[in-house]
């Protein structure tokens, strides 16, 4: 435009377009959610040694960004499953209802489509043949029921379930082994897109341990590797969500409330055990380099880090009293006492709120978890009604998800041993309340059946 090459006069269309764009940006800002900071970054942030680990060893952390590794999130999830009473008990009960009944065999169904075809039950001979084939060629670590419970529990806790599949031939007979892999012992090697994925397995992921004990590296199915004893091994991975490497728990929406349960319990316990309630606010002036050096000599990063670990809930054993000396002539220190929260109603309400949101994130109800007490036969019927309508679909979804995973692994076994006809059958599990549900449904059918009128008796034909 300086050289008069272009007309810089805006047309009306350009003005209108600019106005529309500005209005859209303004409208977008008005509905955009605020960028809230994570309230628990220090709880799931990796320690310095763990960050150095990922700089040294090329593995993929459980979560993270280009700036942070985020592998501690995995251990945080495992901690929540142990220390959040509502979260932990919900997982245990869901898994028990999904895989707590006896294992049985049935004809395989299409996992995607309902073909509306009536399948005849397996005959006694078919059941015996399938059972014999499983006992001959397949070994489930811990037994078939315990194996599936471990997979389902791991999936609910961390969003991941790993199976270490190995097979070897002895005297002409192939024998396959299915072993559960703890999620904290597994980590993917960092590979380029399109490269074969490999899972590292180690009981401990520290520099000290790995310097003397190299992790095992097993490729993801369909690739196999031969171990030192000649067995062929691969890894099957079941995950929740659409993560590139790892899954996340399906109850992720309740994470903050799970942590709140743990936090509240820890606060109350420390108050009772060590009289720590965060009762003081300490204000100091003139923090100098010498203070940081003194703190570092004790193993802390800085003076502030020392104060945080010694006098806040972040510390392993926080104190409620601070004793310090100051140079002559220094300004006074200010200490403000804060009254501890002893409001019972507040703790009760917060506890109820946390529990409700955690149950919602799992898709179960208070009645299922026995938070709503039912009494007598009517109460039992109310439980069954609630279970059928609200909980049973979620239980079945988990059962089908895990069974489709393990039955797919068994398909590889039948392919290896040349018995692909066994793909017509599959393993399943009965619900622990199957009989109660069937009795209730049968009772409802009878109650809704049309009643036939009794024939009227002619009093003249009655024999006295």
PAVEXRO-903229 format. One line per field, with one value per residue (C-alpha): residue number from 1; residue in three letters; x, y, z. Coordinates in nm, 2 decimals, m for minus. Layout:
BEGIN
num [NUM, ...]
residu [ALA, ...]
xx [X, ...]
yy [Y, ...]
zz [Z, ...]
END
This chain:
BEGIN
num [1, 2, 3, 4, 5, 6, 7, 8, 9, 10, 11, 12, 13, 14, 15, 16, 17, 18, 19, 20, 21, 22, 23, 24, 25, 26, 27, 28, 29, 30, 31, 32, 33, 34, 35, 36, 37, 38, 39, 40, 41, 42, 43, 44, 45, 46, 47, 48, 49, 50, 51, 52, 53, 54, 55, 56, 57, 58, 59, 60, 61, 62, 63, 64, 65, 66, 67, 68, 69, 70, 71, 72, 73, 74, 75, 76, 77, 78, 79, 80, 81, 82, 83, 84, 85, 86, 87, 88, 89, 90, 91, 92, 93, 94, 95, 96, 97, 98, 99, 100, 101, 102, 103, 104, 105, 106, 107, 108, 109, 110, 111, 112, 113, 114, 115, 116, 117, 118, 119, 120, 121, 122, 123, 124, 125, 126, 127, 128, 129, 130, 131, 132, 133, 134, 135, 136, 137, 138, 139, 140, 141, 142, 143, 144, 145, 146, 147, 148, 149, 150, 151, 152, 153, 154, 155, 156, 157, 158, 159, 160, 161, 162, 163, 164, 165, 166, 167, 168, 169, 170, 171, 172, 173, 174, 175, 176, 177, 178, 179, 180, 181, 182, 183, 184, 185, 186, 187, 188, 189, 190, 191, 192, 193, 194, 195, 196, 197, 198, 199, 200, 201, 202, 203, 204, 205, 206, 207, 208, 209, 210, 211, 212, 213, 214, 215, 216, 217, 218, 219, 220, 221, 222, 223, 224, 225, 226, 227, 228, 229, 230, 231, 232, 233, 234, 235, 236, 237, 238, 239, 240, 241, 242, 243, 244, 245, 246, 247, 248, 249, 250, 251, 252, 253, 254, 255, 256, 257, 258, 259, 260, 261, 262, 263, 264, 265, 266, 267, 268, 269, 270, 271, 272, 273, 274, 275, 276, 277, 278, 279, 280, 281, 282, 283, 284, 285, 286, 287, 288, 289, 290, 291, 292, 293, 294, 295, 296, 297, 298, 299, 300, 301, 302, 303, 304, 305, 306, 307, 308, 309, 310, 311, 312, 313, 314, 315, 316, 317, 318, 319, 320, 321, 322, 323, 324, 325, 326, 327, 328, 329, 330, 331, 332, 333, 334, 335, 336, 337, 338, 339, 340, 341, 342, 343, 344, 345, 346, 347, 348, 349, 350, 351, 352, 353, 354, 355, 356, 357, 358, 359, 360, 361, 362, 363, 364, 365, 366, 367, 368, 369, 370, 371, 372, 373, 374, 375, 376, 377, 378, 379, 380, 381, 382, 383, 384, 385, 386, 387, 388, 389, 390, 391, 392, 393, 394, 395, 396, 397, 398, 399, 400, 401, 402, 403, 404, 405, 406, 407, 408, 409, 410, 411, 412, 413, 414, 415, 416, 417, 418, 419, 420, 421, 422, 423, 424, 425, 426, 427, 428, 429, 430, 431, 432, 433, 434, 435, 436, 437, 438, 439, 440, 441, 442, 443, 444, 445, 446, 447, 448, 449, 450, 451, 452, 453, 454, 455, 456, 457, 458, 459, 460, 461, 462, 463, 464]
residu [UNK, UNK, UNK, UNK, UNK, UNK, UNK, UNK, UNK, UNK, UNK, UNK, UNK, UNK, UNK, UNK, UNK, UNK, UNK, UNK, UNK, UNK, UNK, UNK, UNK, UNK, UNK, UNK, UNK, UNK, UNK, UNK, UNK, UNK, UNK, UNK, UNK, UNK, UNK, UNK, UNK, UNK, UNK, UNK, UNK, UNK, UNK, UNK, UNK, UNK, UNK, UNK, UNK, UNK, UNK, UNK, UNK, UNK, UNK, UNK, UNK, UNK, UNK, UNK, UNK, UNK, UNK, UNK, UNK, UNK, UNK, UNK, UNK, UNK, UNK, UNK, UNK, UNK, UNK, UNK, UNK, UNK, UNK, UNK, UNK, UNK, UNK, UNK, UNK, UNK, UNK, UNK, UNK, UNK, UNK, UNK, UNK, UNK, UNK, UNK, UNK, UNK, UNK, UNK, UNK, UNK, UNK, UNK, UNK, UNK, UNK, UNK, UNK, UNK, UNK, UNK, UNK, UNK, UNK, UNK, UNK, UNK, UNK, UNK, UNK, UNK, UNK, UNK, UNK, UNK, UNK, UNK, UNK, UNK, UNK, UNK, UNK, UNK, UNK, UNK, UNK, UNK, UNK, UNK, UNK, UNK, UNK, UNK, UNK, UNK, UNK, UNK, UNK, UNK, UNK, UNK, UNK, UNK, UNK, UNK, UNK, UNK, UNK, UNK, UNK, UNK, UNK, UNK, UNK, UNK, UNK, UNK, UNK, UNK, UNK, UNK, UNK, UNK, UNK, UNK, UNK, UNK, UNK, UNK, UNK, UNK, UNK, UNK, UNK, UNK, UNK, UNK, UNK, UNK, UNK, UNK, UNK, UNK, UNK, UNK, UNK, UNK, UNK, UNK, UNK, UNK, UNK, UNK, UNK, UNK, UNK, UNK, UNK, UNK, UNK, UNK, UNK, UNK, UNK, UNK, UNK, UNK, UNK, UNK, UNK, UNK, UNK, UNK, UNK, UNK, UNK, UNK, UNK, UNK, UNK, UNK, UNK, UNK, UNK, UNK, UNK, UNK, UNK, UNK, UNK, UNK, UNK, UNK, UNK, UNK, UNK, UNK, UNK, UNK, UNK, UNK, UNK, UNK, UNK, UNK, UNK, UNK, UNK, UNK, UNK, UNK, UNK, UNK, UNK, UNK, UNK, UNK, UNK, UNK, UNK, UNK, UNK, UNK, UNK, UNK, UNK, UNK, UNK, UNK, UNK, UNK, UNK, UNK, UNK, UNK, UNK, UNK, UNK, UNK, UNK, UNK, UNK, UNK, UNK, UNK, UNK, UNK, UNK, UNK, UNK, UNK, UNK, UNK, UNK, UNK, UNK, UNK, UNK, UNK, UNK, UNK, UNK, UNK, UNK, UNK, UNK, UNK, UNK, UNK, UNK, UNK, UNK, UNK, UNK, UNK, UNK, UNK, UNK, UNK, UNK, UNK, UNK, UNK, UNK, UNK, UNK, UNK, UNK, UNK, UNK, UNK, UNK, UNK, UNK, UNK, UNK, UNK, UNK, UNK, UNK, UNK, UNK, UNK, UNK, UNK, UNK, UNK, UNK, UNK, UNK, UNK, UNK, UNK, UNK, UNK, UNK, UNK, UNK, UNK, UNK, UNK, UNK, UNK, UNK, UNK, UNK, UNK, UNK, UNK, UNK, UNK, UNK, UNK, UNK, UNK, UNK, UNK, UNK, UNK, UNK, UNK, UNK, UNK, UNK, UNK, UNK, UNK, UNK, UNK, UNK, UNK, UNK, UNK, UNK, UNK, UNK, UNK, UNK, UNK, UNK, UNK, UNK, UNK, UNK, UNK, UNK, UNK, UNK, UNK, UNK, UNK, UNK, UNK, UNK, UNK, UNK, UNK, UNK, UNK, UNK, UNK, UNK, UNK, UNK, UNK, UNK, UNK, UNK, UNK, UNK, UNK, UNK, UNK, UNK, UNK, UNK, UNK, UNK, UNK, UNK, UNK, UNK, UNK, UNK, UNK, UNK, UNK, UNK, UNK]
xx [0.00, 0.30, 0.37, 0.01, m0.01, m0.33, m0.65, m0.67, m1.03, m1.24, m1.54, m1.88, m1.85, m1.51, m1.65, m1.95, m1.72, m1.50, m1.80, m1.93, m1.58, m1.56, m1.91, m1.82, m1.51, m1.70, m1.97, m1.71, m1.53, m1.87, m1.93, m1.57, m1.50, m1.24, m0.89, m0.89, m0.56, m0.53, m0.60, m0.37, m0.07, 0.18, 0.01, 0.06, 0.37, 0.68, 0.97, 1.30, 1.44, 1.15, 1.20, 1.57, 1.46, 1.27, 1.56, 1.79, 1.56, 1.34, 1.00, 0.65, 0.51, 0.15, 0.05, 0.21, 0.29, 0.60, 0.70, 0.61, 0.63, 0.33, 0.40, 0.30, m0.06, m0.06, 0.05, m0.20, m0.48, m0.36, m0.35, m0.71, m0.83, m0.68, m0.75, m1.08, m1.34, m1.62, m1.41, m1.23, m1.54, m1.74, m1.47, m1.46, m1.84, m1.86, m1.59, m1.75, m2.09, m1.92, m1.70, m1.79, m2.02, m1.91, m1.75, m1.95, m1.94, m2.17, m2.19, m1.99, m2.18, m2.10, m1.95, m2.08, m2.42, m2.73, m2.82, m3.16, m3.08, m3.18, m2.88, m2.92, m2.75, m2.42, m2.47, m2.30, m2.05, m1.96, m1.91, m1.69, m1.48, m1.43, m1.34, m1.09, m0.93, m0.89, m0.73, m0.50, m0.38, m0.44, m0.32, m0.48, m0.26, m0.44, m0.74, m0.99, m1.21, m0.92, m0.75, m1.06, m1.11, m0.75, m0.80, m1.13, m0.99, m0.69, m0.91, m1.14, m0.84, m0.61, m0.79, m0.55, m0.53, m0.22, m0.19, 0.14, 0.07, 0.34, 0.34, 0.59, 0.58, 0.68, 0.67, 0.47, 0.20, 0.16, 0.08, m0.02, 0.00, m0.20, m0.05, m0.18, 0.07, 0.05, 0.00, 0.28, 0.53, 0.46, 0.58, 0.60, 0.93, 0.93, 0.90, 0.83, 0.48, 0.45, 0.72, 0.65, 0.53, 0.72, 0.63, 0.90, 0.83, 1.01, 0.91, 1.09, 1.15, 1.45, 1.80, 1.95, 1.75, 1.77, 2.15, 2.17, 1.85, 1.75, 1.37, 1.21, 1.10, 0.80, 0.63, 0.26, 0.05, 0.07, 0.45, 0.62, 0.97, 1.14, 1.26, 1.56, 1.38, 1.25, 0.89, 0.73, 0.58, 0.36, 0.15, m0.22, m0.34, m0.70, m0.75, m1.03, m1.07, m0.89, m0.54, m0.25, m0.06, m0.25, m0.61, m0.77, m1.03, m1.39, m1.47, m1.22, m1.49, m1.50, m1.12, m1.14, m1.40, m1.20, m0.91, m1.12, m1.23, m0.86, m0.77, m1.05, m0.97, m0.60, m0.67, m0.89, m0.64, m0.35, m0.56, m0.63, m0.28, m0.04, m0.26, m0.18, m0.47, m0.29, m0.36, m0.11, m0.02, 0.35, 0.47, 0.84, 1.05, 1.40, 1.45, 1.81, 2.04, 2.17, 1.82, 1.80, 2.14, 2.06, 1.74, 1.93, 2.18, 1.89, 1.77, 1.51, 1.51, 1.47, 1.36, 1.00, 1.02, 1.14, 0.85, 0.60, 0.72, 0.74, 0.43, 0.18, m0.02, 0.22, 0.48, 0.50, 0.50, 0.41, 0.44, 0.20, 0.47, 0.75, 1.05, 1.30, 1.56, 1.62, 1.91, 1.91, 1.74, 1.55, 1.18, 0.93, 0.78, 0.40, 0.21, m0.17, m0.36, m0.65, m0.92, m0.96, m1.27, m1.48, m1.81, m1.95, m2.23, m1.98, m1.78, m2.10, m2.23, m1.90, m1.87, m2.21, m2.14, m1.81, m1.96, m2.25, m2.03, m1.80, m2.09, m2.22, m1.88, m1.89, m2.25, m2.39, m2.65, m2.67, m2.91, m2.66, m2.39, m2.63, m2.62, m3.00, m3.10, m3.38, m3.59, m3.80, m3.93, m4.04, m3.69, m3.53, m3.76, m3.66, m3.30, m3.36, m3.56, m3.29, m3.02, m3.20, m3.28, m2.96, m2.67, m2.70, m2.64, m2.31, m2.21, m2.28, m2.08, m1.77, m1.81, m1.85, m1.56, m1.32, m1.45, m1.43, m1.06, m0.98, m1.18, m0.99, m0.66, m0.81, m0.87, m0.50, m0.45, m0.70, m0.52, m0.19, m0.31, m0.52, m0.86, m1.03, m1.37, m1.34, m1.40, m1.77, m1.76, m1.66, m1.62, m1.87, m1.96, m2.29, m2.41, m2.41, m2.77, m2.88, m3.13, m3.28, m3.32, m3.49, m3.72, m3.82, m3.88, m4.09, m4.29, m4.36, m4.48, m4.72, m4.84, m4.92, m5.07, m5.44, m5.65, m5.92, m6.26, m6.35, m6.66, m6.98, m7.10, m7.47, m7.60, m7.86, m7.58, m7.39, m7.38, m7.46]
yy [0.00, 0.23, 0.20, 0.25, m0.11, m0.20, m0.03, m0.02, 0.08, m0.18, m0.30, m0.33, m0.71, m0.70, m0.48, m0.72, m1.02, m0.85, m0.77, m1.13, m1.26, m1.02, m1.12, m1.49, m1.44, m1.25, m1.51, m1.79, m1.61, m1.57, m1.95, m2.07, m2.25, m2.08, m2.23, m2.37, m2.49, m2.85, m2.86, m3.16, m3.10, m3.17, m3.50, m3.64, m3.45, m3.67, m3.63, m3.52, m3.87, m3.99, m3.71, m3.80, m4.17, m4.08, m3.86, m4.17, m4.45, m4.41, m4.53, m4.38, m4.25, m4.33, m3.96, m3.63, m3.35, m3.23, m3.05, m3.30, m3.68, m3.75, m4.12, m4.06, m4.05, m4.43, m4.47, m4.20, m4.41, m4.72, m4.53, m4.40, m4.76, m4.85, m4.55, m4.41, m4.63, m4.56, m4.60, m4.91, m5.08, m5.00, m5.16, m5.47, m5.51, m5.45, m5.71, m5.96, m5.92, m5.95, m6.25, m6.38, m6.66, m6.99, m7.01, m7.19, m7.25, m7.13, m7.09, m6.80, m6.49, m6.21, m5.93, m5.66, m5.77, m5.94, m6.18, m6.27, m6.64, m6.90, m7.09, m7.43, m7.48, m7.67, m8.05, m8.24, m8.38, m8.03, m7.90, m8.19, m8.15, m7.78, m7.83, m8.10, m7.88, m7.59, m7.82, m7.97, m7.66, m7.36, m7.24, m6.94, m6.79, m6.83, m7.01, m6.89, m6.70, m6.52, m6.44, m6.26, m6.07, m5.94, m5.82, m5.65, m5.49, m5.35, m5.21, m5.04, m4.90, m4.78, m4.82, m5.10, m5.48, m5.67, m6.04, m6.21, m6.48, m6.76, m7.10, m7.38, m7.73, m8.02, m8.38, m8.26, m8.09, m7.71, m7.56, m7.20, m6.98, m6.67, m6.45, m6.12, m5.83, m5.57, m5.23, m5.07, m5.32, m5.24, m4.95, m4.91, m4.85, m4.52, m4.62, m4.43, m4.44, m4.76, m4.94, m5.26, m5.18, m5.33, m5.35, m5.33, m5.53, m5.47, m5.50, m5.17, m4.87, m4.70, m4.62, m4.83, m5.14, m5.12, m5.09, m5.44, m5.59, m5.53, m5.52, m5.78, m5.66, m5.83, m5.72, m5.64, m5.90, m6.01, m6.01, m6.27, m6.30, m6.62, m6.61, m6.78, m7.12, m7.13, m7.02, m6.77, m6.47, m6.17, m5.91, m5.85, m5.51, m5.41, m5.04, m4.79, m4.48, m4.36, m4.30, m4.36, m4.57, m4.62, m4.62, m4.42, m4.55, m4.52, m4.35, m4.07, m3.80, m3.88, m3.84, m3.52, m3.67, m3.99, m3.78, m3.56, m3.87, m3.96, m3.60, m3.56, m3.89, m3.81, m3.46, m3.61, m3.89, m3.64, m3.41, m3.70, m3.87, m3.57, m3.26, m3.14, m2.94, m2.66, m2.44, m2.17, m1.92, m1.82, m1.49, m1.43, m1.16, m1.15, m1.50, m1.51, m1.75, m1.89, m2.01, m2.20, m2.34, m2.46, m2.63, m2.79, m2.94, m3.12, m3.26, m3.00, m2.80, m2.46, m2.29, m2.28, m2.66, m2.73, m2.53, m2.70, m3.05, m2.98, m2.77, m2.86, m3.17, m3.24, m3.36, m3.72, m3.62, m3.25, m3.07, m2.82, m2.61, m2.40, m2.31, m2.07, m1.81, m1.47, m1.23, m0.95, m0.65, m0.85, m0.77, m0.97, m1.30, m1.31, m1.62, m1.64, m1.93, m2.08, m2.26, m2.63, m2.73, m2.93, m2.89, m3.25, m3.16, m3.02, m3.35, m3.55, m3.35, m3.35, m3.72, m3.79, m3.56, m3.73, m4.07, m3.98, m3.84, m4.14, m4.38, m4.18, m4.20, m4.58, m4.60, m4.77, m4.66, m4.61, m4.91, m5.14, m5.04, m5.08, m4.71, m4.72, m4.99, m5.22, m5.42, m5.73, m5.88, m5.55, m5.41, m5.72, m5.66, m5.29, m5.40, m5.64, m5.38, m5.12, m5.38, m5.49, m5.14, m4.95, m5.17, m5.50, m5.33, m5.18, m5.52, m5.70, m5.44, m5.50, m5.88, m5.88, m5.64, m5.86, m6.19, m6.07, m5.99, m6.33, m6.53, m6.35, m6.47, m6.82, m6.80, m6.77, m7.09, m7.29, m7.16, m7.28, m7.63, m7.68, m7.68, m7.38, m7.55, m7.45, m7.09, m7.19, m7.19, m6.94, m6.89, m6.69, m6.63, m6.64, m6.35, m6.41, m6.29, m6.49, m6.70, m6.40, m6.21, m6.51, m6.56, m6.19, m6.20, m6.52, m6.36, m6.05, m6.27, m6.46, m6.14, m5.99, m6.30, m6.27, m6.44, m6.69, m6.67, m6.96, m7.15, m7.07, m7.37, m7.45, m7.48, m7.74, m7.98, m7.94, m8.26, m8.19]
zz [0.00, 0.05, m0.32, m0.41, m0.53, m0.34, m0.24, 0.14, 0.15, 0.34, 0.16, 0.34, 0.32, 0.49, 0.77, 0.81, 0.83, 1.09, 1.30, 1.28, 1.38, 1.67, 1.79, 1.76, 1.96, 2.22, 2.24, 2.26, 2.55, 2.73, 2.73, 2.76, 3.08, 3.30, 3.29, 3.64, 3.78, 3.88, 4.26, 4.31, 4.09, 4.37, 4.45, 4.10, 4.00, 3.95, 4.19, 4.05, 4.05, 3.84, 3.59, 3.56, 3.51, 3.20, 3.08, 3.11, 3.01, 2.70, 2.83, 2.80, 3.13, 3.23, 3.16, 3.10, 2.86, 2.68, 3.00, 3.27, 3.28, 3.50, 3.58, 3.94, 3.83, 3.80, 4.16, 4.27, 4.11, 4.29, 4.62, 4.57, 4.52, 4.86, 5.07, 4.93, 5.11, 4.87, 4.56, 4.68, 4.81, 4.49, 4.27, 4.49, 4.48, 4.10, 4.03, 4.27, 4.10, 3.75, 3.83, 4.17, 4.05, 3.90, 3.56, 3.30, 2.92, 2.65, 2.28, 2.16, 2.06, 1.82, 2.04, 1.81, 1.68, 1.80, 1.52, 1.68, 1.63, 1.88, 2.00, 2.14, 2.48, 2.47, 2.51, 2.79, 2.54, 2.41, 2.77, 2.86, 2.54, 2.59, 2.96, 2.86, 2.60, 2.85, 3.11, 2.85, 2.67, 2.89, 3.23, 3.40, 3.67, 4.01, 3.85, 3.60, 3.85, 4.03, 3.70, 3.56, 3.89, 3.88, 3.52, 3.60, 3.92, 3.73, 3.46, 3.71, 3.91, 3.64, 3.31, 3.20, 3.21, 3.08, 3.01, 2.96, 2.71, 2.66, 2.50, 2.45, 2.30, 2.52, 2.38, 2.09, 2.31, 2.31, 2.65, 2.69, 3.00, 3.08, 3.35, 3.50, 3.49, 3.76, 3.60, 3.81, 3.68, 3.31, 3.10, 2.72, 2.55, 2.36, 1.99, 1.68, 1.51, 1.31, 1.50, 1.69, 2.04, 2.33, 2.70, 2.96, 3.28, 3.61, 3.97, 4.04, 3.81, 3.98, 3.85, 4.13, 4.06, 3.68, 3.69, 3.83, 3.70, 3.34, 3.27, 3.05, 2.71, 2.55, 2.23, 2.20, 2.02, 1.73, 1.77, 1.98, 2.13, 2.26, 2.62, 2.77, 2.82, 2.47, 2.53, 2.29, 2.47, 2.38, 2.57, 2.53, 2.65, 2.73, 2.80, 2.87, 2.66, 2.35, 2.49, 2.25, 2.49, 2.82, 2.93, 3.22, 3.47, 3.35, 3.68, 3.61, 3.65, 4.03, 4.08, 4.29, 4.52, 4.57, 4.67, 4.89, 5.09, 5.14, 5.23, 5.49, 5.66, 5.67, 5.82, 6.10, 6.18, 6.20, 6.42, 6.66, 6.65, 6.64, 6.72, 6.37, 6.21, 6.03, 6.32, 6.25, 5.99, 6.02, 5.86, 5.85, 5.69, 5.55, 5.42, 5.31, 5.11, 5.44, 5.53, 5.20, 5.25, 5.60, 5.47, 5.18, 5.43, 5.59, 5.25, 5.15, 4.83, 5.01, 5.33, 5.19, 5.11, 5.46, 5.61, 5.38, 5.48, 5.85, 5.91, 5.65, 5.56, 5.27, 5.52, 5.63, 6.00, 6.03, 6.35, 6.51, 6.69, 6.54, 6.75, 6.59, 6.68, 6.52, 6.52, 6.77, 6.63, 6.37, 6.31, 6.50, 6.37, 6.34, 6.43, 6.38, 6.53, 6.32, 6.50, 6.37, 6.19, 6.44, 6.27, 6.26, 6.02, 5.77, 5.77, 5.74, 5.45, 5.27, 5.32, 5.18, 4.88, 4.80, 4.82, 4.60, 4.32, 4.34, 4.30, 4.01, 3.84, 3.87, 3.75, 4.06, 4.31, 4.69, 4.72, 4.54, 4.78, 5.08, 5.16, 5.16, 5.40, 5.29, 5.54, 5.48, 5.16, 5.01, 5.07, 4.90, 4.60, 4.59, 4.58, 4.29, 4.10, 4.14, 4.04, 3.73, 3.61, 3.71, 3.79, 3.60, 3.25, 3.39, 3.54, 3.22, 3.02, 3.24, 3.22, 2.84, 2.80, 3.00, 2.86, 2.50, 2.58, 2.73, 2.48, 2.20, 2.37, 2.38, 2.01, 1.96, 2.16, 1.95, 1.64, 1.77, 1.87, 1.56, 1.74, 1.59, 1.63, 2.00, 1.90, 1.89, 2.27, 2.53, 2.91, 3.11, 3.47, 3.66, 3.86, 4.24, 4.25, 3.94, 4.14, 4.31, 3.99, 3.82, 4.11, 4.10, 3.72, 3.75, 4.03, 3.82, 3.53, 3.76, 3.91, 3.57, 3.42, 3.35, 3.62, 3.51, 3.68, 3.91, 3.79, 3.99, 4.18, 4.15, 4.50, 4.37, 4.27, 4.59, 4.80, 5.16]
END
